[in-house]
Amino acid sequence: MSQMSNSADFATQGSLKDYLKLSSTDLSRKADEFHEWELSRLKSGLWSWGKSLMTAPGTTASVKYLDQSTYTGVNFLSQDYLSLSSHPLIKEAAIEAIHTFGVHSAGSTALAGNVGYGNLVEQEVSSMLHMEQVILFPTGWSAGYGVCKALVRAEDYVVIDLLAHNCLQEGARSATNNVYQYRHLDVSHAKKYLARIRKTDTKNGILLITESLFSMDSDTPNIKLLQEVCHEYNATLLIDVAHDFGCMGVDGTGHIGLQGLLGRVDLVMGSFSKTFASNGGFVATKKESVKEYLRYYAPSNTFSNALSPIQIAIIKKALEIVRSTEGIELRNQLMYAVKSIRSHLLENGIEVMGNPSPIVPVMIGSEKIVRYVSKLLAESGVLVNPVEYPAVSVNTARLRLQLMSSHNVEICQQAANIIAKAFTTVKSSL
C-alpha cells in the first residue's frame, strides 16, 4: 500500500475493504495504512466521510469536512425525512423533559433506566403497527443486533437478504454459523434455503430477515409472500422498517401498512433516527414473553444505557405529529419533493434507482467518478453522500440523496440541474 501512495491516483483507487484484514503482529498496522490512504484522499479533496454539521440539519446546512473546509448548500445528507429535528414542538418537548427528568436515564432498561414516557412511546408504536408489545433500544443498530443475538441460538438458522442492514448481518453472524444470504428481494431463493433446512432439520428455529425499504436501492420486498413462506416452513419473519416507518403511507405505517400486513408480521424492528428526530430503536412483537426476554437477553439492551428522557420526550412528541393531520401533510410534501427531484433528474438523463421514497439513489457507476462528483457538488452548493464499494457492489457507486418534507419543487429542480452538470463535467474530464 505504501508504494501506491507515491502515485497521483492513490486517492482515486482502493476501498475501505482493503484495510480490513491486513496481516501483521502489530494490530494497528491496518489502521496506519488506512490512515495513509485517508490522508491522501483528504489532500485531494476526495474524502467526504466524517463530516460535521455546523448548523441544524435543515433544508440547507453548513458542513465541515475533515480537511477543515466548510461548504454550505442544499442538504441531502441528513436523515430527517419529515423535517422534525427543528420542529418547535419537538424543541419544547425536549426542554420540558430536561426540567422534569434531567438529561440522563442513568441505567439500562433491565435495571432502573426506564424513564418518563417510555411506556407511552411503546404503546404508541405498538398501536401504529397493530402489534401487542414493543420494547425500546438505545439505537436502531442495537435493536437489530439485539433481537438476532437474543432469539437465535447456535443450532438455529438465519436466512437473510443479501442487502439487509449491517446490524442484522452482524447480529446473525454473532448468534450462529448457520447464516444463509439469499439474493436481494428474491422470495423463491429464500424459500429454497428454508426448504433445504427443513429437509434435514425440523427441530431448530429459522429467522428470515429483510427490510421494508432498502436504503441503498430504494426498493421493497413482497412482505406477504415472505410471511407465507415462513408459515409454510415454520420460520419466523423479522422486518426492519427503519427507513419507511412514520414517513410513508397515508397513516405513516410504511410498506407493512401499504401491503395490508399490519399486525400480521412476526417481528418488526425499527429506528427513530430517520423520521422521529432522535436516536433509538425498537422491536415489536405479538408476545409479552418475547418483549421481556429481549429486555434481559438482548446484550445491546441489557448492557447499554437506556434512552435519555430527552430522547423519549422527542420520540413521543414526534409520534403525535406523525399520527396527526400535520403528519399527513408532511408525508404528502415529502413525496411531492421525492417525485419532483426524481423526474427532474430523469429529464436530465440521470439514472435514478428504485421506487419513490425519501431515499433517492442516483447511479454513477465508477468509484473514481463518484468521488469527484461529490466534491464538485459540495463546491456547487449541493450536499450529498456518495456511496461506494464495499457498501455497494463494485462499479455501482452512487449518490444517495435523502429528501425532507421541507425540500420544495424549486430546490429539487435546481439541485437536479446541478447534479446533472457535475456528472457531465467530471465524466468528460476523466
C-alpha positions in Angstrom: 0.0 0.0 0.0 2.8 2.5 0.9 4.3 2.2 -2.6 1.0 3.1 -4.1 1.0 6.3 -2.1 3.6 7.7 -4.5 1.0 7.5 -7.3 -1.1 10.5 -8.1 -4.0 8.1 -8.4 -3.7 6.8 -4.9 -6.7 8.9 -3.7 -8.9 7.6 -6.5 -8.1 3.9 -6.0 -8.9 1.3 -3.4 -11.7 1.0 -0.9 -12.4 0.7 2.8 -12.4 -3.1 2.4 -8.7 -3.1 1.5 -7.9 -2.3 5.2 -10.0 -4.9 6.9 -7.6 -7.9 7.0 -4.0 -6.7 6.6 -2.0 -9.3 8.5 0.7 -8.2 11.0 1.8 -8.8 14.5 1.1 -5.1 15.0 -2.7 -4.8 15.4 -2.5 -1.1 14.5 -0.8 -1.7 11.1 -4.0 -1.8 9.2 -5.1 1.5 10.9 -1.8 3.1 9.8 -2.2 2.1 6.2 -5.8 3.1 6.2 -4.9 6.5 7.6 -2.3 7.0 4.9 -5.0 6.4 2.3 -7.4 8.6 4.1 -4.9 11.5 4.2 -4.2 11.1 0.5 -7.9 11.5 -0.3 -8.2 14.4 2.2 -5.3 16.1 0.4 -7.0 15.7 -2.9 -10.4 16.8 -1.5 -11.9 13.4 -2.3 -12.7 12.3 1.3 -16.3 13.1 2.1 -16.9 11.0 5.2 -16.6 12.1 8.8 -18.3 15.4 8.1 -19.7 17.6 10.9 -22.9 19.6 10.7 -22.3 23.2 11.7 -26.0 24.1 11.6 -29.2 22.3 12.2 -30.0 19.6 9.6 -32.4 21.7 7.7 -33.2 22.2 4.0 -29.9 24.0 3.7 -27.0 23.4 6.0 -23.3 24.1 6.6 -20.9 21.2 6.9 -17.3 21.0 7.9 -15.2 18.3 6.2 -12.2 16.6 7.9 -9.8 18.7 5.9 -11.5 21.7 7.7 -13.1 23.0 4.5 -16.7 24.2 5.1 -19.5 24.0 2.5 -23.0 25.4 2.6 -25.8 24.3 0.4 -28.9 22.3 -0.1 -28.9 19.5 2.4 -29.4 15.9 1.1 -27.1 14.5 3.7 -29.4 14.2 6.7 -31.9 11.5 7.7 -34.7 13.8 8.8 -37.5 12.8 6.5 -40.3 14.8 7.9 -38.1 17.8 8.9 -38.9 17.2 12.6 -35.5 17.9 14.1 -36.1 21.6 14.2 -39.9 21.5 14.8 -40.8 24.0 17.5 -43.0 21.4 19.4 -40.1 18.9 19.4 -37.8 21.5 20.9 -40.3 22.4 23.5 -40.8 18.7 24.5 -37.0 18.3 24.8 -36.7 21.4 27.1 -39.6 20.3 29.3 -38.1 16.8 29.7 -34.8 18.3 30.8 -36.6 20.4 33.5 -38.7 17.4 34.7 -36.3 14.4 34.4 -32.8 15.8 33.9 -30.7 14.7 30.9 -29.7 11.1 31.6 -31.6 7.9 32.3 -28.7 6.5 34.4 -29.3 2.8 33.8 -30.3 0.1 31.4 -33.9 -1.0 30.9 -33.1 -4.2 32.8 -32.3 -2.1 35.8 -33.7 1.4 36.5 -33.3 3.0 33.1 -36.9 3.3 32.2 -37.8 7.0 32.5 -40.6 9.4 31.7 -42.9 8.4 28.9 -41.1 5.3 27.7 -44.1 3.1 28.3 -46.3 5.5 26.3 -43.9 5.5 23.4 -44.0 1.7 23.4 -47.8 1.8 23.4 -47.9 4.3 20.5 -45.6 2.3 18.3 -47.5 -0.9 19.1 -50.7 0.8 18.2 -49.4 2.1 14.9 -48.1 -1.3 13.9 -51.0 -3.3 15.4 -48.5 -5.3 17.4 -49.2 -6.3 21.1 -45.8 -5.4 22.6 -42.9 -3.1 21.9 -39.5 -2.8 23.6 -37.2 0.2 23.2 -33.5 0.0 22.4 -30.8 2.7 22.7 -30.3 2.8 18.9 -31.7 1.2 15.8 -28.5 -0.7 15.3 -28.7 -2.2 18.8 -32.3 -3.2 18.2 -31.4 -5.2 15.0 -28.3 -6.7 16.6 -30.0 -7.5 19.9 -33.1 -9.2 18.5 -30.9 -11.6 16.4 -28.4 -12.3 19.2 -31.1 -12.9 21.8 -33.6 -15.1 19.9 -31.2 -17.2 17.7 -29.2 -20.0 19.2 -26.0 -21.6 17.8 -28.1 -24.5 16.5 -30.7 -22.2 14.8 -30.6 -20.7 11.3 -30.8 -17.3 9.8 -31.8 -16.7 6.2 -31.2 -13.1 5.4 -31.5 -10.8 2.4 -28.0 -10.1 0.9 -28.5 -6.4 1.3 -30.0 -6.3 4.8 -28.5 -3.8 7.2 -25.2 -4.3 9.0 -26.8 -4.6 12.4 -28.8 -7.6 11.2 -25.9 -9.2 9.4 -23.7 -8.8 12.4 -26.3 -9.9 14.8 -27.0 -13.1 12.8 -23.3 -14.0 12.5 -22.7 -13.4 16.2 -25.6 -15.8 17.0 -24.9 -18.7 14.7 -22.7 -20.0 12.0 -25.8 -21.2 10.1 -26.3 -18.0 8.1 -27.6 -18.0 4.5 -27.8 -14.9 2.4 -30.5 -15.0 -0.3 -30.5 -12.9 -3.4 -31.9 -9.4 -2.9 -35.7 -9.4 -2.9 -35.7 -13.0 -4.3 -38.5 -14.8 -2.4 -38.0 -18.0 -4.3 -34.4 -18.1 -3.4 -35.2 -17.5 0.3 -37.8 -20.3 0.0 -35.2 -22.7 -1.4 -33.0 -22.2 1.7 -35.9 -22.7 4.1 -36.9 -25.9 2.2 -33.3 -27.2 2.3 -33.0 -26.5 6.0 -36.3 -28.2 6.9 -35.5 -31.2 4.8 -32.8 -32.2 7.3 -33.8 -30.2 10.5 -37.3 -30.0 11.8 -36.4 -29.2 15.4 -34.4 -25.9 15.3 -35.5 -22.4 14.6 -35.2 -20.3 11.5 -35.2 -16.5 11.4 -35.9 -14.9 8.0 -34.8 -11.3 7.8 -35.5 -8.5 5.3 -36.1 -4.7 5.3 -39.3 -3.0 4.3 -37.3 -0.3 2.4 -33.7 -0.8 1.4 -31.7 2.4 1.9 -29.2 1.8 -1.0 -31.6 0.8 -3.7 -34.9 2.3 -2.6 -36.8 -0.9 -3.2 -39.0 -3.1 -1.1 -39.8 -6.9 -0.9 -43.1 -8.7 -1.2 -43.7 -9.0 2.6 -46.9 -11.0 2.2 -45.1 -13.7 0.3 -42.2 -13.8 2.7 -44.6 -14.2 5.7 -46.4 -17.0 3.8 -43.1 -18.8 3.2 -42.3 -18.5 6.9 -45.6 -20.1 7.8 -45.1 -22.9 5.4 -41.7 -23.8 6.8 -42.2 -22.9 10.5 -39.9 -20.0 10.4 -40.1 -16.5 12.0 -40.1 -13.3 9.9 -38.3 -10.2 11.0 -38.8 -6.9 9.1 -36.6 -3.8 9.5 -38.8 -0.7 9.0 -36.1 1.9 9.8 -36.5 3.9 6.6 -40.3 4.0 5.9 -42.0 3.8 9.3 -43.5 7.2 10.0 -42.7 8.8 6.7 -44.5 6.6 4.1 -48.1 5.6 3.6 -51.2 7.7 4.4 -51.0 6.7 8.1 -47.2 6.6 8.3 -47.0 2.8 8.7 -44.7 2.3 5.7 -44.7 -0.7 3.4 -46.1 -3.0 6.0 -49.3 -0.8 6.0 -49.2 -0.3 2.3 -49.1 -4.0 1.8 -52.0 -4.6 4.2 -49.9 -6.5 6.7 -50.3 -4.5 10.0 -50.3 -7.0 12.9 -49.5 -9.9 10.6 -45.7 -9.9 10.6 -44.0 -11.9 13.3 -41.4 -9.4 14.4 -40.8 -5.8 13.4 -37.8 -3.7 14.3 -37.0 -0.1 13.5 -35.2 3.1 14.2 -36.3 6.5 15.4 -33.4 8.3 13.8 -34.8 8.6 10.3 -38.2 10.2 10.9 -38.6 10.8 14.7 -35.8 13.2 15.3 -34.0 11.1 17.9 -31.6 8.2 18.4 -33.3 5.0 19.5 -34.8 1.8 18.2 -37.5 -0.7 18.9 -38.6 -4.3 18.4 -42.3 -5.0 18.1 -43.7 -8.5 18.8 -47.1 -10.2 19.4 -45.9 -11.7 22.7 -45.2 -10.1 26.0 -42.8 -13.0 26.7 -40.6 -12.1 23.7 -40.5 -8.5 24.9 -39.4 -9.4 28.4 -36.9 -11.9 27.0 -35.3 -9.2 24.9 -35.1 -6.9 27.9 -32.8 -9.3 29.7 -31.2 -11.4 26.9 -30.5 -8.9 24.2 -27.0 -7.8 25.2 -27.3 -4.5 23.3 -30.2 -3.6 25.6 -29.3 -5.2 28.9 -25.8 -3.9 28.9 -26.5 -0.5 27.3 -27.8 2.6 29.0 -31.4 3.3 28.1 -32.6 6.2 26.0 -32.4 9.5 27.8 -35.6 11.3 29.0 -34.9 13.9 26.3 -34.9 11.3 23.6 -38.0 9.7 25.0 -39.9 13.0 25.1 -38.8 13.8 21.5 -39.9 10.5 20.2 -43.3 10.8 22.0 -43.9 14.2 20.5 -42.8 13.1 17.0 -45.2 10.2 17.2 -48.0 12.6 18.0 -47.1 14.7 15.0 -46.7 11.7 12.7 -50.1 10.4 13.6 -51.8 13.8 13.2 -53.2 15.7 10.2 -49.9 17.6 10.2 -48.1 14.3 9.7 -50.3 13.5 6.7 -49.4 16.9 5.2 -45.7 16.4 5.9 -45.7 13.0 4.2 -47.5 14.5 1.2 -44.9 17.3 1.0 -42.1 14.7 1.3 -43.4 12.5 -1.5 -44.1 15.6 -3.7 -40.4 16.6 -3.3 -39.3 13.0 -4.0 -41.3 12.7 -7.2 -40.2 16.1 -8.3 -36.4 15.5 -7.9 -36.7 12.1 -9.5 -38.5 13.4 -12.5 -36.1 16.3 -12.9 -33.1 14.0 -12.7 -34.5 11.7 -15.3 -35.2 14.6 -17.6 -31.5 15.5 -17.3 -30.6 12.0 -18.4 -29.5 10.8 -14.9 -30.3 7.3 -13.8 -32.4 7.1 -10.7 -32.8 3.8 -8.9 -35.7 2.1 -7.1 -39.1 3.5 -6.3 -40.2 6.8 -4.9 -39.2 7.1 -1.2 -37.2 9.5 0.9 -34.1 7.9 -0.4 -33.2 8.8 -4.0 -30.2 6.8 -5.2 -28.5 8.3 -8.2 -26.4 5.8 -10.1 -22.9 7.0 -11.0 -21.0 3.7 -11.5 -17.3 4.4 -11.2 -15.9 4.9 -7.7 -13.4 7.4 -9.1 -16.2 9.4 -10.8 -18.4 9.5 -7.7 -15.6 10.9 -5.6 -15.0 13.8 -7.9 -18.8 14.4 -8.5 -19.5 14.6 -4.8 -16.6 17.1 -4.4 -17.8 19.2 -7.2 -21.4 19.2 -5.9 -20.2 20.4 -2.5 -18.4 23.2 -4.2 -21.6 24.0 -6.2 -23.9 24.1 -3.2 -25.4 20.6 -3.2 -24.5 18.4 -0.2 -24.9 14.7 -0.8 -23.4 11.5 0.4 -21.5 9.3 -2.1 -21.8 5.5 -1.6 -19.1 3.3 -2.9 -17.8 -0.3 -2.6 -18.0 -2.2 -0.3 -21.3 -0.6 0.8 -22.5 -1.4 -2.7 -21.0 -3.7 -5.3 -18.0 -2.7 -7.5 -18.8 -0.1 -10.2 -22.3 0.6 -8.8 -21.2 3.7 -6.8 -24.0 6.2 -6.4 -25.1 9.4 -4.7 -27.7 8.8 -2.0 -29.9 11.8 -1.7 -32.1 11.9 1.4 -35.1 14.0 1.0 -37.0 16.0 3.6 -40.5 17.4 3.6 -39.0 20.9 3.6 -37.4 20.4 0.1 -39.7 22.2 -2.3 -40.0 21.9 -6.1 -37.7 24.8 -6.9 -34.9 23.4 -4.7 -35.3 20.0 -6.2 -35.2 21.3 -9.8 -32.1 23.4 -9.2 -30.4 20.5 -7.4 -31.2 18.1 -10.3 -29.7 20.5 -12.8 -26.5 20.9 -10.7 -26.1 17.2 -10.3 -26.5 16.6 -14.0 -24.0 19.3 -14.8 -21.5 17.9 -12.2 -21.8 14.4 -13.6 -21.3 15.5 -17.2 -18.3 17.7 -16.2 -16.5 15.0 -14.3 -17.2 12.3 -16.8 -15.9 14.3 -19.7 -12.7 15.3 -17.8 -11.6 11.9 -16.7 
